[in-house]
Amino acid sequence: MRVDLFDFELPEERIALHPAEPRDSARMLVVRPGEPLADGRVTDLVDILRPGDVLVVNDTKVLPAELRGTRIRGEARASVSFNLHKRVDRQTWRAFARPAKRLHLLDRLELGDDGSLLATVAGKGETGEVTLEFDLGGPELDEAIKAHGAMPLPPYIEAKRHTEDRDKTDYQTVYAAVDGAVAAPTAGLHFTEGLLQALSDRGIGIERVTLHVGAGTFLPMKADDTDDHVMHAEWGELTEAVVHRLEAAKARGGRIVAVGTTSLRLLETAARATGTLKPFIGETDIFITPGFRFRAVDVLMTNFHLPKSTLFMLVSAFSGLETMQAAYAHAIRFKYRFYSYGDSSLLFRAEQGDDQ
């Protein structure tokens, strides 16, 4: 499909630079294909969802993966910064470098405020990507990254303000548990402990999956046709125990409600081969565009996405392109807040084959 089919005009002032306070006070646009749009709040989930439904949340934890420091080459020094985006092994990461032109293979790096986190440029690719081999490895490296790194805010926020101390908590879900993401699963940022308890009290299940979100989620589409786009792979896990509970809920008439496109992508990856959910562990590069047949997810909670992005394509596949074009036009008109720190939407799945 042509990428420009997924374009729209977004006023710059609609981009949220901080989250709503409290988190669950954010607005939420309810989108049921074929029905009028409904304006609400995230707390309305307690009334909209039914006992027996199951929320599937992504419990990945964002590493403070933005590292600044100095490149060492003989007597020469240069300031550089990196956004780690994919772990290769216990002591190696791929990263986006700024400015990449200052880096050569085998350059030494002193990272962090005190320069104590040491690394070597072990590879250099296109579009500013480099491979960093750290002197530390495993859990010791993870702790050093946490100690020296800053939260890797999306580029459309970083372009407008500096990282703040509050981002360390604002840009993390309340249920984050498994280190490994370099971008937040932002639909989950709307949940508070109180809202989760209220949902549980109503009989709505909550299950955890893990998908480590990579910085590739922010990369713009460079192809003119969706057939020519290659997705970045991300590691995820869906356990056998969670599969059994989700299948049991479906058998009782409950709906699977994916919190975020990351949860949805993992669930649909796990169901793609056979049409039913199976345990999954490994990498997924699933690319969902209109025409995709959904096999696992009934309802999707997600934020408002970039024009011409793979995520706007995904929501258009889920609820229908015309439906989502109308929903986004409504959101812009009525001043919803967009992107990672913005408001939410609750999307119901279109009939398979309708408006796809």
C-alpha positions, 0 to 999 in steps of 0.5 A, a space after each residue: 500500500 502507498 505510505 501517503 495513504 496514512 498521512 495527516 496534518 498534525 498541529 505541533 501544539 498537539 504533541 504532549 511534552 509531559 503526561 497527564 497528572 494523575 496518569 489515569 486522568 488522561 482523555 480516552 477516545 473510544 472507537 467502535 467501527 460503525 458507531 459514533 466516536 465517544 469522548 471519555 477518560 482512561 478511568 472509564 475503562 472500569 465501566 467500558 470493559 466487562 467482567 471476564 475481559 483480560 487486559 494484557 500489559 507489557 511489563 518491559 522496563 525502560 533502561 536509561 539508555 541515552 549515554 553521553 561521553 567522550 571519544 578518545 583517539 590518541 590525543 584527540 577528544 570529541 563529545 559524543 552521545 548514544 542511544 542504545 537500541 538493541 542488545 547483541 550479547 552480554 557486553 555488546 549493544 547497537 546504538 544510534 550515535 550523534 554525531 556518527 561522523 566523529 566515530 571510527 572503528 576501534 575508537 575508545 569511549 569514556 561514557 557517563 558523567 565521570 567517564 568511568 563506563 568504557 567501551 569500544 566502537 566495534 562496528 559502524 553501519 548506515 544511518 548513524 548506527 554503531 556497535 559498542 562493545 563495553 568493558 563490562 558485561 551482563 548484570 554489571 553492565 546493566 547496573 552501570 547503564 542505569 547509573 550513567 544513562 538518561 531516559 531516552 525520550 522520543 525525538 519529538 519530545 527531545 527536540 522541544 525540551 531537555 530530559 528532566 528528573 521526573 522522566 525517570 518515573 513518568 516514562 516508566 509504567 507502574 508495572 515495569 519489571 523486566 529490564 531491556 526496553 529503550 522506549 516505553 510501551 506508552 499505552 501503559 503509562 496511563 495506569 495507576 495502582 488504583 486503576 489496576 485495583 479497580 479493574 481487578 475488583 470488577 472481575 477484569 483480568 490482568 496478564 503480563 507479557 514482555 516485549 522489549 521496545 526498541 528505538 526502531 519504533 521512532 524511525 520514520 518510514 523511508 519507503 513509499 510503499 509498505 511492501 518495501 519497509 523492513 521492521 526492526 526486530 524486538 525480543 519478546 516472551 509469552 509464557 505457557 501459563 499466560 496462554 492457558 489463562 487467556 484461552 480459558 478467558 476467551 472460552 468463557 466469552 471474555 475479550 483480550 484487550 491489548 494494552 499497547 501496540 507492543 502487546 498486540 504485536 507479540 500476541 498476534 505473532 504468537 497466534 500467526 502460525 496456527 491461528 491460536 495462541 501458543 507460547 512464544 519466546 524470541 524476536 518478532 518483526 511482524 508488520 501489521 497493515 490493512 488486510 492483516 487478519 487478527 487472531 488474538 486481540 479483540 480490543 486495543 488501548 493505544 496512544 495517538 501515533 505519528 503520521 505515516 508511521 507503522 503504528 498508525 498503519 497498525 491501528 488502521 488495520 485493526 479498526 479500519 483506515 477510514 474509521 481511524 482517519 475520522 478518529 484522528 481528525 476528531 482527536 485533532 479538532 477536539 485537542 487531544 494530546 498526541 504521542 508518548 505522553 499524550 492521551 489514549 484511545 480504546 479501539 474495537 476491532 473491525 469485522 475481519 475484512 470490513 474497511 481493511 
